[in-house]
C-alpha cells in the first residue's frame, strides 16, 4: 500500500485480520497477566509480563513449527495468528522467533546483536522518552514527604 492511495481489498482484509487478532491477543494478555499479578503481588518481579512472554514464545514456536514444517496455515491465517493474535498478546514472541530463525541459519552474530541491541537500545529509548516528559511535581516521581520528627505539645 502506498501512502495516499486507497488500500486494495486484499490489504483491507489483512488489516482487518490483524486488528481482530490483535484485539483478541490483547484481551488474553490483559486477563492472563492480571491473573498472574493477582497471585504474585508479594514478588519483586514482573511475573505477569514474564509469564506472558514465555507463553507467547512457546505458542509462537508451536505455530511456527506447524507453519514451516507442515505448511499448515494459509497466508490469511498466518497474518491473523502471527501478526494479529500473537502480536496483540506479546511482541516479545516475534522477537524470540526472529532470533530463533537467525540462530537456525547460523547467523550467531546477528542473533546476539538482535538480543543485546533490542534490550539496550530499547531501554535507552524508553529512558529518553521518559525524560522528555516534563516533571510537574506530582504523580509518579513525587517524593514522599519526610516523616515529621517534631513533637507537638
N, C-alpha and C positions, 0 to 999 in steps of 0.2 A: 504494500500500500504506500503510495506516495503522499507526502504531505499536501493537503489542499485538494486532493482528488477523493471522490467518494469511494468507500470500500466496496469490493465485489461481494457477491452473495457468499462465496466461499470464505472470504475474510470475515464477513459478519457472522457466519456460522461458527468460525473458530473463536471469535471474540466472545460470543455467547457461551460457548462450551467452557472457555477459560473462566468467564465470570460466574457461571453456575458452579463449576467445580471449585473455584476459589472461595465462593460463599460457603459451600459445604465443608471444605477443608478448614476454613477459619472457625466455623462453629465447633467442629470436632476439637480443634486445638484449644479453643476457649474452654470448653467443657472438661477436657482431659487435664489441662494444666491447672484449672481451678480445683478439680478433684484431688490431684496430687498435692497442690498447695495446702488444701484443707487437711490433709493427712501428714504434712511435714512442716507445720507452722513453726516448730521449735528449731528447725535446721537453719544453719547459717550458709545455705547453699541454694541456688535457684533450681530446685528439684523439678518443678513443673516444666520449665524450659528444657532442662536436661532430658527428662523422660520423653517429651515431645520430639526433640531432636533425634534421640536414639531410635524411638519407634518409627519416626519418619525415615531414617536411614534403612532400617530393617524392611519396611514396606516398599520403599523405592527400589531396594535391592531385589526383592521378590518380583516386583513388577518389571524391572529391567531384565531380570533373568527370563521371564516369560516373553518379553518383547524381543530380546536378542536371540535367545536360544530356540524359541519356538515360533517366532514371528506371529505372536498370539493376538496382537491388537491392531485394529485399523488405525489410520492416521488420525481420524477424529477422536477415537478412543484414547490414543496416546496424548493428544492435546488436552482432553478432558481430565485424564488421570494424572499425568506428569506435571503439566503446567498449571492446570486448574486445581484439582483436589490437593495434590502434594505441594504445589506452590502456595496454596492457602494454608495448608497445615504447617509446613515449615520449609523455608528456602534452604535451611541447613542440609536437607536431604539432597537437594540439587548440587550443592557444594560437595557433599560426600560422593555423589555419583560421578560428577565430573572429575574429581580427584582420583576415584577408583579407575575410571577409564584411562586417565593419564598413566597410572601405575600399570594397568594391564598392557598398555602399549609400550611399556619400558621407559617412559619419559619421567624418570625419577626426579630430575632437577625441576621440571615443570610442575610436577605434583607437589614437591616440597615447597617450591616457590608459591604455589597456589595456597597452600596451608598457611605458611608463615606470613605472606603478604596480606592474605584475606584477614587474618587476625590482627596483625599490627596496623595495617593501613585502615582497617575498619574501626579499630579503637581510636586511632588518631583522628579520623573523620568524625567519629562520634564526639570526641573531646572538642574539636574545632566547632562543630555545630552547637555543642552545649555552651561554650564560652562566648559564642556570637550573640546569645540571648542576654540582654542587659539584666542585671540584678536589681530588683525593685525594693529589696529589703524585707520581703516576706516570703512565705512559702517554703519550698524545699530546702534552700540554703540558709534559712534563718537560724541563727544560733540560739539555743535555749538561754533564757535569762539566768544569770548566776544565782545560786541559792542565796537567800537573804541571811547574812550571818549576824546581823544586828538584832539584838533582843529589844523588843518594845516593852516598856513598863518598868 
